[in-house]
Amino acid sequence: MQRARHAAVFEAPVVVRAYARPFVVAYRRWPLYVHGRLASTSSSEIQNVAVLGGGITGLTTAYYLTRSYPHAKVTVYEASGRLGGWVRSRRLEIPESDGAQVLFEEGPRTLRPRGNGVAVRGLISQLDLKSEILALPKSAPAAQNRFIYYPDHLVLLPTGATLANSGGTFRTEKLFHDAFPSVLRFAWHMARFTFSWQPPRADDESIGDFITRHVGPGPADHFASAVAHGIWAGDIWQLSMKSLFTRPWALTKRYKNALQAASAMQEGKAGHGPVLREYVGKHLQQGWGDRDFLNELRPASVFYFKGGMETLTKRLEELLRANLKVEIRTGAPVEQISKTEDRSALQVTVKSSESQPQPQSPQAFSRVISTLPALTLSSLCPSPSSSTTSLLPALASIPSATVMTINLYFRTPNLVPPGFGYLLPQTISLEQNPERALGVVFDSFASPGLDDTTRAQHAAFGTKLTVMLGGHWWQGLKGVPNEEEGVDMARGILKRHLGIEEEPAVANARAHRDCIPQYLVGHDDQLVEAGKQLKAEFGNMLRVAGSSYLGVGVADCVLNAWAVVEGLREDDRNGLSEWAGRRDELEVVEGAEGVI
Ligand SMILES: Cc1cc2nc3c(=O)[nH]c(=O)nc-3n(C[C@H](O)[C@H](O)[C@H](O)COP(=O)(O)OP(=O)(O)OC[C@H]3O[C@@H](n4cnc5c(N)ncnc54)[C@H](O)[C@@H]3O)c2cc1C
């Protein structure tokens, strides 16, 4: 019913197709992984490891391999000519400004310190990048002010700090009237949510369905859909509640009502997922390194790098290139992964490319860690009996969304109100959003201090924005706009939404094809299946990490890169089988208060 309603709202000029839903396999809890009690391989057997993909996950994996297995040879295969994957920061000169520059992030821009963020804080400390960090305090306007565009203007969302004075906003804004059409009905939903909420009915459901069951469809359509655009560029009626909002999902199973859950969270009893628990457990044993730094950054709203997010991937690249045990092969698109004839190792075959036109013989490895998108990995493992059938079919049902980012710098300061930016809900009308924008980040406020202020003062005072287009709305679209079209579309959006008519002094657009994996309903079950297939077909010599599986953010990627290296000696692990089906097992880790 929900989907039919959305289809009517979005009579689009483009073909909008729903992702094919994966089959949902019957729920079965995977046996608990008990650290140290499973069969293990001696470290001398881990001599020669391939890492597929040179994004943040691949580089972090290779880095942790060099630390844990200093004698092993590590080979990184990257299809493109550069390392970093979606992490890409560009400094561009502002014309007629004495060489002043503006820094644009085409991919990730900010990181959250809490939860899995501890793994990035740990990595930054290990890489000695502490002095490169800028933190946005929770008191900053960008931390407090978040907007939704509805129906034809920005609406400031009441947050903790502003809630008490928000009576007027609730009364006057159409957003709230449309989200909560019947106050009585909403009050009924809220009371039910607060005092006796609904435990999950199935093993997974969409974010939209979960929210509707608890507080009605209005908040799902008008608020949650906007949040899903900002984080996953996805559709709340298809995205998995269990995999993406694991905490509330798990808490509705554990506690009878919202009050009990809230008090458990307040007392730090809500717990953390199994991967983070392993990370924390290990660091409690071995020591945290620079705990002061970890603690210091934790209270920030977000943090980022003075030199852009590429500071992180560049430092990893620098360390890996300096290590004689590491070989980095760029321009090396992996074409196939298969077992060697005696089945004791894996071999990686690379497609010939422009830079290496000669056919290359496969290279053998005792372990291969893939950080490639799940769908790509599935296609690299054909069955020996039929080249069109994959040995890892479960991975083929994890699709990804395409997003276009358009970075713009205007000479005039304060063209937007102070805040992080705004998001568009699925219920926005087509007249207001024909370009299919997901949201706009107010970079001047969200990550201040990045631009070159030494050569020309005005670089610090202009307005920097990033417009994001596409996501699930572009699913099924054959072509994506080119750079020029993207900039025109972004300017149209900013003119209509914010009244900005000024010509940008600097503009930069890039379409990121299939950049954000979509964890659809049943995602966790797919991972359980994929874990079994990795074990059955490759005896766990092939393992996985990366944004397709256990979290799409940079922090998730770093944590899972650490975990895949940590588990390399354990024969029963492959990056999925030890975690899939367990993501909602939240437990408290004693002794980590104030760090995670
Ligand atoms: C626009 C955008 C904004 C984002 N914003 C944020 C943010 O603010 N905060 C945050 O935490 N996260 C954010 N993310 C998410 C985060 O950037 C990604 O999850 C993360 O960068 C993924 O890293 P990865 O290494 O797993 O994958 P990738 O970066 O995709 O790396 C995989 C690598 O594998 C290579 N490859 C592909 N096929 C082959 C092959 N056959 N052989 C060899 N190599 C191959 C690719 O070229 C690529 O370099 C954002 C993502 C996007 C796209």
The ligand as an SDF file (V2000), in Angstrom:
LIG
                    3D

 53 58  0  0  0  0  0  0  0  0999 V2000
   28.9750   10.2460   -1.8800 C   0  0  0  0  0  0  0  0  0  0  0  0
   29.3200    9.4680   -0.6530 C   0  0  0  0  0  0  0  0  0  0  0  0
   29.3330   10.1000    0.5830 C   0  0  0  0  0  0  0  0  0  0  0  0
   29.6660    9.3760    1.7300 C   0  0  0  0  0  0  0  0  0  0  0  0
   29.7270   10.0210    2.9320 N   0  0  0  0  0  0  0  0  0  0  0  0
   30.1460    9.3640    4.0370 C   0  0  0  0  0  0  0  0  0  0  0  0
   30.3900   10.0590    5.2450 C   0  0  0  0  0  0  0  0  0  0  0  0
   30.2370   11.2900    5.3200 O   0  0  0  0  0  0  0  0  0  0  0  0
   30.8110    9.3400    6.3260 N   0  0  0  0  0  0  0  0  0  0  0  0
   31.0330    7.9910    6.2660 C   0  0  0  0  0  0  0  0  0  0  0  0
   31.4150    7.3840    7.2750 O   0  0  0  0  0  0  0  0  0  0  0  0
   30.8480    7.3040    5.1030 N   0  0  0  0  0  0  0  0  0  0  0  0
   30.4160    7.9580    3.9970 C   0  0  0  0  0  0  0  0  0  0  0  0
   30.2800    7.2850    2.8000 N   0  0  0  0  0  0  0  0  0  0  0  0
   30.5220    5.8350    2.7630 C   0  0  0  0  0  0  0  0  0  0  0  0
   32.0150    5.4940    2.6090 C   0  0  0  0  0  0  0  0  0  0  0  0
   32.6590    6.4300    1.8140 O   0  0  0  0  0  0  0  0  0  0  0  0
   32.1740    4.1280    1.9700 C   0  0  0  0  0  0  0  0  0  0  0  0
   31.4370    3.1680    2.6550 O   0  0  0  0  0  0  0  0  0  0  0  0
   33.6030    3.6460    1.9650 C   0  0  0  0  0  0  0  0  0  0  0  0
   34.4380    4.6020    1.3640 O   0  0  0  0  0  0  0  0  0  0  0  0
   33.6730    2.3060    1.2380 C   0  0  0  0  0  0  0  0  0  0  0  0
   35.0030    1.8810    1.1920 O   0  0  0  0  0  0  0  0  0  0  0  0
   35.4140    0.4480    0.6130 P   0  0  0  0  0  0  0  0  0  0  0  0
   36.8700    0.3890    0.6280 O   0  0  0  0  0  0  0  0  0  0  0  0
   34.6630   -0.6140    1.3340 O   0  0  0  0  0  0  0  0  0  0  0  0
   34.8400    0.4330   -0.8670 O   0  0  0  0  0  0  0  0  0  0  0  0
   35.3270    1.2560   -2.1470 P   0  0  0  0  0  0  0  0  0  0  0  0
   35.6850    2.6360   -1.7850 O   0  0  0  0  0  0  0  0  0  0  0  0
   34.2510    1.0300   -3.1540 O   0  0  0  0  0  0  0  0  0  0  0  0
   36.6530    0.4970   -2.5930 O   0  0  0  0  0  0  0  0  0  0  0  0
   36.6270   -0.6590   -3.3890 C   0  0  0  0  0  0  0  0  0  0  0  0
   37.7540   -0.5540   -4.3880 C   0  0  0  0  0  0  0  0  0  0  0  0
   37.7430   -1.7370   -5.1830 O   0  0  0  0  0  0  0  0  0  0  0  0
   38.0790   -1.3870   -6.5080 C   0  0  0  0  0  0  0  0  0  0  0  0
   37.5820   -2.4450   -7.4010 N   0  0  0  0  0  0  0  0  0  0  0  0
   36.3190   -2.6550   -7.8470 C   0  0  0  0  0  0  0  0  0  0  0  0
   36.2770   -3.7390   -8.6390 N   0  0  0  0  0  0  0  0  0  0  0  0
   37.5310   -4.2350   -8.6850 C   0  0  0  0  0  0  0  0  0  0  0  0
   38.1280   -5.3680   -9.3140 C   0  0  0  0  0  0  0  0  0  0  0  0
   37.4290   -6.2010  -10.0920 N   0  0  0  0  0  0  0  0  0  0  0  0
   39.4590   -5.5840   -9.1250 N   0  0  0  0  0  0  0  0  0  0  0  0
   40.2090   -4.7550   -8.3360 C   0  0  0  0  0  0  0  0  0  0  0  0
   39.6860   -3.6680   -7.7360 N   0  0  0  0  0  0  0  0  0  0  0  0
   38.3670   -3.4210   -7.8960 C   0  0  0  0  0  0  0  0  0  0  0  0
   37.4050   -0.0490   -6.7170 C   0  0  0  0  0  0  0  0  0  0  0  0
   38.0180    0.6600   -7.7800 O   0  0  0  0  0  0  0  0  0  0  0  0
   37.6180    0.6110   -5.3580 C   0  0  0  0  0  0  0  0  0  0  0  0
   38.7920    1.3840   -5.3240 O   0  0  0  0  0  0  0  0  0  0  0  0
   29.9600    7.9910    1.6370 C   0  0  0  0  0  0  0  0  0  0  0  0
   29.9450    7.3510    0.3910 C   0  0  0  0  0  0  0  0  0  0  0  0
   29.6470    8.0810   -0.7450 C   0  0  0  0  0  0  0  0  0  0  0  0
   29.6860    7.3810   -2.0710 C   0  0  0  0  0  0  0  0  0  0  0  0
  1  2  1  0
  2  3  1  0
  2 52  2  0
  3  4  2  0
  4  5  1  0
  4 50  1  0
  5  6  2  0
  6  7  1  0
  6 13  1  0
  7  8  2  0
  7  9  1  0
  9 10  1  0
 10 11  2  0
 10 12  1  0
 12 13  2  0
 13 14  1  0
 14 15  1  0
 14 50  1  0
 15 16  1  0
 16 17  1  0
 16 18  1  0
 18 19  1  0
 18 20  1  0
 20 21  1  0
 20 22  1  0
 22 23  1  0
 23 24  1  0
 24 25  2  0
 24 26  1  0
 24 27  1  0
 27 28  1  0
 28 29  2  0
 28 30  1  0
 28 31  1  0
 31 32  1  0
 32 33  1  0
 33 34  1  0
 33 48  1  0
 34 35  1  0
 35 36  1  0
 35 46  1  0
 36 37  1  0
 36 45  1  0
 37 38  2  0
 38 39  1  0
 39 40  1  0
 39 45  2  0
 40 41  1  0
 40 42  2  0
 42 43  1  0
 43 44  2  0
 44 45  1  0
 46 47  1  0
 46 48  1  0
 48 49  1  0
 50 51  2  0
 51 52  1  0
 52 53  1  0
M  END
$$$$
